[in-house]
Amino acid sequence: MALLPFTWVRGLTHLLHPLRVLVARGWLRESDVDAALALLHPALRLNRVFARVMQRQWVAEDMLELTLRANGNWRGAKPGQHLQLYLERDGVRLSRSYSLTALQLGGRLQVAIKHQPGGRVSPYLLEHLAVGDVLELGAVYGELSWPEAQQGVLLLAAGSGITPLLGLLRAALARGFSAPVTLLHYVREQGQRAFVDELQALQAQHSNLQVRWSLTASEAEAGELMGRFTAEHLAAVPQLIQRSVLTCGPAGFVSQVQQWWQTAGLPGALQAEAFTPPALNRDVSLRQVMVNFARSHQQNRVDNQRSLLDQAEDFGMKPAHGCRQGICASCTCTLLSGTVRDVRTGALFSEPGQPIRLCISAPHSDVEIDL
């Protein structure tokens, strides 16, 4: 049981400055200080960011929104960004990346988590994480941003791609954005339409907002669309040529939107973000190479097609990682020798000492990495 109430945790942050000075000078170890602080409250740390679960709310049949309140080490984020969440299961430290759906004063933030069947993290968070539990928060990243120009916006989302776009939409409407906004969300079934009640309420409150859904694996109801993304779904969007476009979803969906946008020749900007790994660039023939994992003292024969992250995990290694798509940089390590290939673009990198991201790097020759 915590010796201090959580309401005190944020206020104590500035009082820990003398301890930080002692740690910086090498007179104390941060891990020892953190262990002592955790006895007072699990969310109290010298520098690391921990947050308490304040609320759980199901926003779709397979998606849960968590309201968290971070300790005083939280330095904030921007709408549309992603956040690393850490937890330990069976002695293994796991992390996953989730989109911020709202940011509030006092260190409050919200993230939405979609159930991933067979996953190691999302089923636990959805089924077992309780109000009052504490999670560690990691790096914040992501480049999606609301267009600065006061012109129309088109939001195209598939699946959990709705979450960063919702964070941006909430913030934009709250500060009075008045140009036309159309949100089109693609889901398989009715029950996967996330934040329906809130989006319908926002649509009733803001005359410039139009929200529609398209069902890809079940019958649509009145006013809904059917099937995967096509240009015909945008026929009813007024002043389409003047819209800035933001899209988020699986890599295949995002690729379809990008192809449409390029074909349409729209003058506005396109911002795109995929939450699944990109399709591998397989312009090179399959062959076997050797990878030396220097710090792990392992040398293994692998293929030159799959990422170093996937193949390291095949050999029982557990490299730090987050997004698995080359955005968050959690899996960055150092290339010591050899050549790796960016699986998205085919670009080759061979400079010793160069940082590489394991999730998007495949071995192009025999390589040695600092892992």
N, C-alpha and C positions, 0 to 999 in steps of 0.2 A: 504494500500500500504506500502511495506517495506521502511524504511528510509535509509537502507544500501543496497548496491548491494551484491549479493550472493558471489561474488569473494572476498569480505572482510571477510566473515563469518569464513572461515577456518583460516585466518591469525590472527583473534582476539582471538583465543582459548587460547594462552599462556598468553595474557594480562589479562585474567580472574582469574589468580592464586590468587591474593589477596582476591578476593571475595570467592573463594573456602576455603581459610584459615578462613575467618570470619564465613562461614557456618559451617565448621568443629568444630569451637569453640563455636557454638551455639549463636553467635551474630546476625546472619541473618538466615532467613529461605530460603531454596533453592527454594521452590515454589514461594516465592515473587521475588527472583532474576530472576528466569526463566520468570516470567510474564513480568518483565521490559525488559529483553533481547528480548523477543518475539516481543515487540513493534518496536524494531530496525530491526529485520528480523525474520520471523517464524521459521527459522532453527537454530537460535542462542540460545544455552542453556548452562548452567553451566557444566553439566556432561552428559546429555542425548544426544543420537545420533539421529539427524534428517538429512534427505537427500532431495535434490531437484530433481524432475524429469527432466532429460535433453533430453531424447528422447524416443519415442515409436516406436516399429517396430513389425509388425505382421510377425511371423516366421512359422505359419501354420494357417489354417482356424479357429482354436479354441485356439491358443496360441499366447501370446504377450510377447515380451521381452522389459523390461524397463531398460534404462540406468539411473542410479542415481549417484549423487555426494553428498557424506556425509560431514557433518560439521567436524571440527577439533577434535571432540571427538571420531571419528571412529578409532578403533585400529586394523583394518584389519581382514582378514580371509584367509582360505586356499581353493584352488580349490576343488570342490566336496562337500563343506559344505552347510548348509542351514541357512536361515536368517529369523527371525521373523519380519513381517511388521505389524504396528499398524495403525488403523484409527478409527475415531469416526463416528457413524451413528445413528442419532436420539438420541443422548445423550448416546449411549452405546459404550464403548471401545471394539473393536474387534481386534483380531490378527490371523494371519495365517502364516504358514511356507512355504517359497519358496526357491528353489535351486539357488545358485549362478552359473551363466553360464560363467562369466568372472570377473576378477579382474585387475584393471589398476592402474597406478600411480595417485597421487593427489586425492585420495578418491573416484575414480570412480569405480563403480561396476555395474554388470548387473544381473537381475533376470528374469526368465521366468515364466509366469502365464498362466495356462490352464483354460479355462472356465469350471466351474462346474455348470450345470443347477440347478437352485433353491438355489444356494449358497448365502450367505449374503455378502461375500467379493469379490470373483473373478469377478462376473458380474459388480460390481461397479468399480473395478480397470480397467477392460477392456473397459468399456463403458463410464466412466465419468472422470477418472483420466487424467489430462491434463499436458502437458509440463509446468513447472513452479510451479506445486503443490508441497507441502512438506509432507513427510511421516516420522513417527518415526520408527527407526530401533531398534530391540531388540537383543537378544542373538544370537550368531552364534554357531552352533553345527554340528555334523556329523563326522563319522569316515572313510568314504571312502577316499582312497588315492591311487595315482599311484604307482604301484609296483616298488620297488627300484632296483630289479634285471633287468639287461638289457636282458630280454627275451620277447617272444611274449606275447601279451595281447588280450583277447577276451572280448568285451563289449556287454552285452545282456541287452536291455532296452525294456520296454513296456510302451506305453503312455507317460506321463510326466516324466517317469523314465529316459528319454534321457537327462534331464537337468543337473543333477550333473555329469553324465558321459561325457557330452559335455564340461563342465568346466574343467574336468581333461584332456580330450583329447586336448583341445585348448592349455592348459599350457604345456603338454608333448611335443607336436609337436613344439611349440614355442621355447623350450629349446633344440631341436635337437634330440628327441627320434627317433631312427632309426630301432628298431626291428619291426617285423610284428605286425600290429594292425588290428583287424576285429571288426567292429561295426555292430550289427544286431538289428534293431529297429522294434518292433511289434506295429502296429496301426490298427484301424478298417478300415479306408478308405484312399484313396489317399490324400485327403486334410488335413489329420492329420499327415502327414509326416513332422516333424518339422525340420527347418534349412536345407532344401534340397539343396538350392543353395550353401550355405556355405560348407556343407559336400561334395558336388560334387566338389567344387573348391579345398578343402583340399585334396581330393582323387587324383585330377589331379596334384596337387603340390607335394604331398608326395607319392612316389611309394610304400612305406611300408604300406599304409592305404587302406583298403577295406571296403566299406560301402554297406550294403544291407538292404532292408525292407521286411517285411512279412505282408500281409494284412489278417486280420482275419474275415472281414465281407463284402468284395467286391472282384471283380475279379482283379487278379494281372496282371501287365503289364510285358513286356519282361524283364527278368533279376531279377524279384522280386519273392519272395516266397509267399506261401499261407498258412493260418491256424495258429493255436497257436503253441507255442514252442514244438518242438520234437527234439530228437537227430539227426534225418535225416537232419534237417536244417543245421547241422554243418559238414556234410559230405565233403563239399568243402573247409573247413577251413584248410589251410596247417599247418602242425606241431602242431596239436591241443593238443597233449599230453604235449607239452612244454609251453603251454599258461597259464598265470595267468588269472583268470576270475573275472570280476566285473559285478554285475547285480543289476538292480534297476527297480522297477515297483510295481504293486499291489501285495498284500501278496500272492495271489494264483499263480501268475506268478513266483515270487521269490521262492516259495516253489517247483514249478516244476523244476526250474533250480537247486536248491539244491539237489533234489532227483536224477536228471540226473548226477550231479557232483559226488555224493556219489557212484552211481552205476558204473560210468565210472572209478572210482578209479584213477583220475588224480593226479599226484604228486605235481602240482602247488597249489597255494593258491586260495581260493574263498573268495571274499568280497561281501556281500549281504546287501541290504537295501530296505525295503518295505515302500511305502508311504500311505498305507491303514492299518487300524487296523488289528492286527493278528486275526486268527480264535480263538474263545474262547475255552478254555479247559473245557469241560462240563462233567468231570468225577465224579461230585457230583450231587446228585438228587436235583431237584428244590424245594425250600422252601422259606418261607417268614421270614424276619428278620427285626429288628428295627435299624435305623440309626439316631443318634443324631448329627445334625450339630450345634456344640457348639456356634460358634460366631454368627450364623444366628438365633439362638434360634428356630430352627425347629427340630421336631422329626417326622420321617415318616417311614411307613412300606414299605419295598422294597423287591425285590427278590435277591437271591444269585447268579444269573447267569450273570447279566449285570454289566458293570463298574459303579463305584461310580460317575464318571463324567456324564455319560448318565443319570443316575437316579437323580442326583442333578439338571440337566437341566430340567428334567420332572417336577420338583417342582418349576420351575421358577427361580432357582438360576443361576448365571452366573459366575462360577469359571473361573479363568484365565487358558487358555490352548493354545496349539499350534498344535503339530503334531498329537495328539490323538493316538499315537502308542508307547509311552514310551521312546522316544528318547530325546526330548528337555527339559523335566523336568519342563515345564512352569506350569503344574498343580500340582506340589508337595505341599503337606500339611502334617500336623502332625497327626499321629494316637494316640489318647488319651487312648482308651481302646478297647478291643475286638480283633477279628482276621479278617484279609483280605486275599484274595487269588489272586495271580498273574494269570490273565486269560490266559496268554500264556503258563505257565509252570505248573500251579497247586500248586506252592510253597506257604506255609502259613507264615504269618507274624503277630506277636501278641505283640511285645515289645512296651510298652507305650513310647511315645515320639519319635517313629521312623518315619522318613519321608517316605511317600508313594506317588506314582503317581496315581492320580485319574483315569486316562484314562485306566490303565491296572490293576486296583485293584477292585475286587468285594468283597462285604461283605460276610464273611464265617460264622459269628455269629452276634449277636447284637454288633454294634460298635458305637464309638463316635469319631468324627474327628474334627479338629480345622478349621472349615470352616463356 
